[in-house]
Amino acid sequence: MWTVVEPYVPLVLQGTYLTILVALLSMAGALLIGLIGALGSIAGGALTKRAVDLYTTVIRGVPDLVLMLLLYYGGQMMLNRLGELTGLWDYVEICAFMAGTITIAIIFGAYTVETFRGAALNIPKGQIEAGLAIGLSRRRLFGRIIWPQLLSLALPGIGNNWQVLMKTTALVSVIGLQDVVNSSFQAGRTTRHMFVFMGVALIIYLVITMISGLVIRYVAHRYGSQTRSELA
């Protein structure tokens, strides 16, 4: 079996690298969207809160694959049509890497909004009121009291989102990105050993999620203990 797999190891490793890169960039985007959305939902005006609620409701209610195809194909067609009408730009081609990364970030940004919002609502209001009472500025209040507890409370949810996001990256193979699924599929189709190479992809995802789980538990325990000691 190794003789079948060996020639395609570089291809599969390159696909694994792309998968991890998409996951990391998407998670960074999702965290940014989630934090901004949660702040807007809690501290924003009525219009901002409605916009955030609409975003989370729509994104969580539409299948991930539909959003991926909509952005990659529909978004490209819309941009080119708009450029045609306005004359501001020529043909625009959205690369599969960018489309996949942005789509996954948008999808999981909606879940991360809820993660941060739930964490923020669990911070005791008395601590915030005490900080304001002793004259802390809003910036120092956020940095010294709110943010450490917000991150500590949100870490378990962020970890769960990361694990699901990691598996969701498999969708980028549908739009032609040479991720681990696409690479394994090509190798399997070429060698006619599809089961073997899909099994390789399965093992790679399993290893990544297992390592991620260990790292997440360690970080959550370490950061949670540190935060409690600082606030004590």
DOTOR-288174 format. One record per residue (C-alpha): x, y, z; residue in one letter. Coordinates in steps of 0.25 Angstrom, whole numbers, padded with zeros to 4 digits, always signed. Layout:
// DOTOR-288174
XYZA;...
END
This chain:
// DOTOR-288174
+0000+0000+0000M;+0011+0010+0003W;+0016+0008-0011T;+0003+0013-0016V;+0003+0025-0006V;+0018+0029-0007E;+0018+0036-0020P;+0007+0045-0016Y;+0012+0049-0002V;+0017+0063-0007P;+0003+0066-0013L;-0004+0062-0001V;+0005+0070+0008L;+0004+0082+0000Q;-0012+0080+0001G;-0010+0079+0016T;-0002+0092+0017Y;-0013+0099+0009L;-0024+0093+0018T;-0017+0098+0031I;-0014+0112+0025L;-0029+0113+0020V;-0034+0109+0034A;-0024+0119+0042L;-0027+0131+0033L;-0042+0128+0033S;-0042+0126+0049M;-0035+0140+0050A;-0045+0146+0041G;-0057+0139+0049A;-0051+0144+0062L;-0050+0158+0057L;-0064+0158+0052I;-0069+0151+0065G;-0063+0162+0074L;-0068+0173+0066I;-0082+0167+0064G;-0083+0164+0079A;-0079+0178+0083L;-0089+0184+0073G;-0100+0175+0079S;-0097+0178+0093I;-0093+0193+0093A;-0098+0197+0079G;-0111+0205+0076G;-0124+0198+0072A;-0120+0198+0057L;-0107+0192+0060T;-0113+0181+0068K;-0123+0178+0057R;-0112+0177+0047A;-0104+0167+0055V;-0117+0159+0058D;-0120+0158+0043L;-0106+0154+0040Y;-0105+0143+0050T;-0119+0138+0046T;-0117+0138+0031V;-0103+0132+0032I;-0107+0121+0041R;-0119+0118+0033G;-0112+0116+0020V;-0104+0103+0016P;-0089+0106+0016D;-0088+0100+0002L;-0098+0109-0003V;-0091+0121+0003L;-0078+0116-0003M;-0083+0115-0017L;-0091+0128-0016L;-0078+0136-0013L;-0069+0129-0022Y;-0078+0128-0035Y;-0089+0138-0032G;-0080+0149-0025G;-0070+0148-0037Q;-0082+0150-0047M;-0087+0161-0039M;-0074+0169-0039L;-0072+0167-0053N;-0086+0172-0057R;-0084+0184-0048L;-0070+0187-0054G;-0077+0186-0068E;-0088+0195-0064L;-0079+0206-0057T;-0067+0204-0066G;-0058+0205-0053L;-0051+0192-0055W;-0049+0181-0065D;-0051+0166-0063Y;-0049+0162-0048V;-0046+0147-0044E;-0048+0143-0030I;-0037+0132-0026C;-0042+0120-0020A;-0033+0122-0008F;-0039+0136-0005M;-0053+0132-0007A;-0052+0120+0002G;-0045+0127+0013T;-0054+0139+0013I;-0067+0130+0012T;-0062+0121+0024I;-0059+0134+0032A;-0073+0140+0029I;-0079+0126+0033I;-0072+0124+0046F;-0072+0139+0049G;-0087+0138+0052A;-0085+0126+0062Y;-0073+0134+0068T;-0083+0146+0070V;-0091+0137+0079E;-0079+0132+0086T;-0074+0145+0090F;-0088+0151+0093R;-0091+0139+0103G;-0077+0141+0109A;-0079+0156+0111A;-0093+0154+0118L;-0086+0145+0128N;-0077+0155+0133I;-0082+0160+0146P;-0088+0174+0144K;-0083+0178+0158G;-0068+0177+0154Q;-0071+0187+0142I;-0079+0196+0152E;-0067+0196+0162A;-0057+0199+0151G;-0065+0211+0146L;-0067+0215+0161A;-0052+0216+0164I;-0050+0224+0151G;-0045+0215+0141L;-0046+0219+0127S;-0054+0211+0117R;-0041+0207+0110R;-0035+0202+0123R;-0048+0196+0128L;-0048+0187+0115F;-0033+0184+0116G;-0032+0181+0130R;-0046+0175+0134I;-0055+0171+0122I;-0045+0166+0112W;-0038+0155+0121P;-0051+0150+0126Q;-0057+0151+0112L;-0046+0142+0106L;-0046+0132+0117S;-0061+0130+0117L;-0061+0129+0101A;-0049+0120+0100L;-0057+0107+0101P;-0067+0112+0090G;-0056+0117+0081I;-0049+0103+0082G;-0062+0096+0078N;-0063+0106+0066N;-0049+0103+0062W;-0051+0088+0062Q;-0064+0090+0053V;-0057+0100+0044L;-0045+0091+0042M;-0054+0080+0036K;-0062+0091+0028T;-0050+0094+0020T;-0053+0082+0012A;-0063+0090+0005L;-0052+0098-0002V;-0049+0086-0011S;-0063+0088-0018V;-0058+0101-0023I;-0045+0095-0028G;-0035+0099-0017L;-0024+0088-0016Q;-0026+0085-0001D;-0024+0072+0005V;-0038+0066+0000V;-0036+0071-0014N;-0021+0066-0014S;-0025+0052-0008S;-0037+0051-0018F;-0028+0054-0030Q;-0018+0043-0025A;-0029+0033-0023G;-0035+0035-0037R;-0021+0034-0043T;-0017+0022-0036T;-0031+0016-0035R;-0029+0014-0020H;-0040+0024-0016M;-0042+0017-0003F;-0027+0018+0001V;-0026+0033-0002F;-0039+0037+0005M;-0034+0029+0017G;-0021+0037+0017V;-0030+0050+0017A;-0038+0044+0028L;-0026+0041+0036I;-0020+0055+0034I;-0032+0062+0038Y;-0033+0053+0050L;-0019+0056+0054V;-0021+0071+0053I;-0034+0071+0061T;-0027+0062+0072M;-0015+0072+0073I;-0024+0084+0073S;-0033+0078+0084G;-0020+0076+0093L;-0015+0090+0090V;-0029+0096+0093I;-0031+0089+0106R;-0017+0093+0110Y;-0019+0108+0106V;-0033+0109+0113A;-0027+0103+0126H;-0015+0111+0126R;-0022+0124+0122Y;-0033+0122+0131G;-0024+0119+0143S;-0016+0132+0140Q;-0028+0140+0139T;-0034+0136+0152R;-0021+0138+0159S;-0020+0152+0153E;-0034+0156+0157L;-0033+0150+0171A;
END
